[in-house]
């Protein structure tokens, strides 16, 4: 990638957030959704009205058992689903009503699996994050190259730039996928099970990096995860779902109460508080 490295990504993030930076970036207000099997049938799944807010620099984690509505809620935040009631707003604008191009510029989504349709080198893959800003002829500008280079640097993936995507390890690939999302210069970063298939060290490294990126670029970050202790260690707030209902929203200490988690996950648990003041969840051994 031939352009010189710049700090344009960080500077642009700070500039975008300058207006109302201390206010709410993502506002979910009584948003609900339902999937319908047929016109005269009851919905097989419904997400009850849910409300929470995420500010710039914050990381929120959505947790809950399988089939609790985590992925549906994430699609509402991304604007690919429109709520049946309530609203989802990004900096005061209804997300689902934003033009597709503008929505792609403001919201970056990292899915569980990122399939490759044809072989790509890392730098080619990361440049795809600039497509929402594409020009008529489709050629990348020097600014696009610089932003993609900066995105790779922010996730410590610059040494991988000439490697083929198919050659990367799970942790390396996840960093490159994140770099592509950063190249969009988003206001809101959404990740669906980003630690899937990663070992414990790589999981902690990724969440630590997300925290740092949120603070540096003033992103609002929302992560769907099954890893309760990772969510507790790195999230500013937790959204706890069960069977389509939001049971509680708050800090890890406010949400991770033993009786509540035992009810949600149907298992005997123990909660300890770490020296950092964060709850840690353990499966209780029964005699």
N, C-alpha and C positions, 0 to 999 in steps of 0.2 A: 504494500500500500504506500503510494509515493508521496502523500502529503505530509508535511511536518506535523508532529503531535502538538495539540493545543489543549487548553483548559476550557474550551468553548462549551462543553457539555455542562460542567459545573456552573460556569458563569451564566449560561442560559437558564439553568434551573433556578438559580437565585433571582434572576431578573424576572422570570415568569411569576415567582411567588411574592414579589415585592408588594403588589397590591393585595392587601388583605392577608398578608403572610401569617398573621397570628390568628386568623379566623379558621373556619371549618373548610376543609378541602372537599371531603366526601360526606354528603348528608343523606342518610337513608331514613325516611320518615314513613312509618306504617306501610311499608312496601310488602305486597303479597303476590303469590302466583299459584296457579294450579294447572296440572296437565289433565286433559280430558280424553277419555277413551272413546266417547261417543256423545252425541247431542243430548240424549236422554239418560245418560249414565252419570253416576257420581264420579268425581275426579279420583283416579287411582293414587294421586299424590297432590298435596296442597301445602304450600309454604304459608303459614299464618303471618299476619302483619308483624313486621319487625322494624325496629328503629335503633340506629346508632350513628355515631359521627367519627370521622377520622381527620385529624389535623395534619398540616404539613410536618414532616419529620417523624411522624408516628408510624409504628408498625402494629397492625391489628391482626389477630389470628382467629380464624373460624374453625372451631373444633366440634366434634360430635361423632357418634357411631355411623356406620354405613347407612345409607338411605335416610339421613336426617335432614337433607336439603342443602348441604354445603355447596355442591356444584351448581345447583339451581340459583342459590343466592349469588354466587360468583358471576353467573351469566347475567343476572340483573344488574350487578355493579358494572359489568363490561358493556351493557347496553344492547347485547344480542337478544335479550328478552325484555319486553316492556312489562312493568308491574300491572296486575289487574286492579290494584288499588294502591293508594299512596304514591310516593315518588322517590326516585334516586337522582340526586343532583351532584354535579361536579362543579365546584366554584359557582354555584347558583344556577347552573344550566341543567335541564333535564337530559340525562345521559342518553336515553333511548331515542330522543328527538334530535340529537346532534347529527349533522350530515356524516355519512360513513367516513369520508376522508378526514374530517376534523376529529371525529371520535378516535380514529386510528392514530392521529397525532397526539392526542391527549391521554389515551389509555393504552398501556402495553399489557398484554396477556401472555403469561408463560404457562402453557398447558402441561399436563402430566407427561405426555409423549409428543415429541416433535419429529414426525416422520419426514424422511428425505425422499423426494420423488426422483432425484438424480444426484450423482456425486457433486459435491461442492467443497471447495477449500474454505477454511475458517473465515478468511477475509471476505469471500463472496457471500457467505451465509450472513455475516454481521451486516454487510451492506444492504441486505434485504430490509433491515429496519428503517432504511431511508425511503422506502417506497411510498409511504403516505405523503412525502414531500416531493415526489417525482415530478420532473418537468415533462413537457409535451413529447420530446424526443426520447425520453427515458434514460439519458446519460447522467451518471453521477457527476456532481460538481466537486471541486476541491474542498468545499465545505463539508460535503457528504463524507468524503474520504477522511477528513480530519476528525469528524465526529465519530465515525466508526472506529478509527484508531484510538481515540480517547476512550470510547466505550470498552474496548479490549483492555486498555491499560487499567481502567477502574476495577476490573474483575481479575487482574493479574493474569491475563491470557494473551498478552502480546507475543510471547515466544511461540504460541500455537498458530499464529496467523497464516502460515503457509502449509499447515497440515491439512489432510483430508478429514472431513467430519466423521467418516466411518472408521477412522483410526483412533479416535479419542476414547479415553476411559469415561466411565459414567460421570465422575466428578469434573473432568475437563469439559465434557460436552455440556454439562449443566451451566458451567461458567460462560461458555460461548453462547448458549441460548439466552442467558441473562444479558450478555453484551448486546445481542441483537435487539432485545427489548429496550435497553438503555439508549441505543442508537435512535430510537423513535423520539427521544427527548420528552418522555411522558410527564404528565402531572400525577397520574395514578398508575401504580404498578401492581398488577394482580398475578398471583402465582398459585397454581393448583397442584398440591402435593409436590413441591419442588425438591424435597429430600428423598423421594422415592428412589430405591435402588442405590442409595449412597450409604457408605459406612458411617459409623458414628462420628468420626473425626471430620469427614467431609460434610456431614449434616450441620455440625456446629459451625464449621468454617463458612458455609453458605449463609446461615442465619446471621452470623456476625457481620458478614459482608453486606447483607441486606440492611441491617441496622445502620451501618456506616454510610451506605449510599443514601438512605432516607434522610439522614442528618445533613450530609454534604450537599445534596441536590434539592432538599426540601420536598422530596416525594411524599405522597401518602402511599403506604404499602399495605396490601391485604394478602395474607397467606392462608390457604386452606391446608390443614395438616391433621394427621392422626397422632402426631408425636406430641403428647401433652407436655412432657418436660421441656422439650425445645420451645414450645409456645410459651410456657411459663418463664423460661430463662430469657427470652428475647422480645416478647411482645409487650407493648404498652397497654393493650387491652385485649380481652378475650370475648368472643361471641360464641356462646355455647348453644348448640342446637340438638334437638331430639325429635324425631318423627315429624319434622316440618315446623316445629315450634321453637322459638327462641326462649330458653329458660332463664338466661341471665347474660348481662353485658357488664363488664367492669374490668378492673385490674386482675392480674392472675390471683392475687390474694383474696379478692372479693368473689371470684368465680370458682376457684379450686377448693371447695369445701368437701370434706370426705363424704358426708351423707348425700350431697347433691350428685357427686360423681359416681358414687355407688349406685344410685338410682338410675343414672343415665347409661352407665356401661355394664350394669348387672354383674359386678364383680366386687369381692371384698378388697378394700383399698386402705392404704395408710398414707398420710400426708405429713411430710417433715418440711421445716423451713430452713433454707440454706443460709449460710452467713451473709449472702447478699440480700436476704429478706424475701426470697422467692420460694413459693411452695414447690415441693418435689413429690411426685406421685409414685407410690410403690404398690405392687400387688401383694396383699397380705397373705402370708402362708398360713394355711389352716391345718390344725392337727389331724 
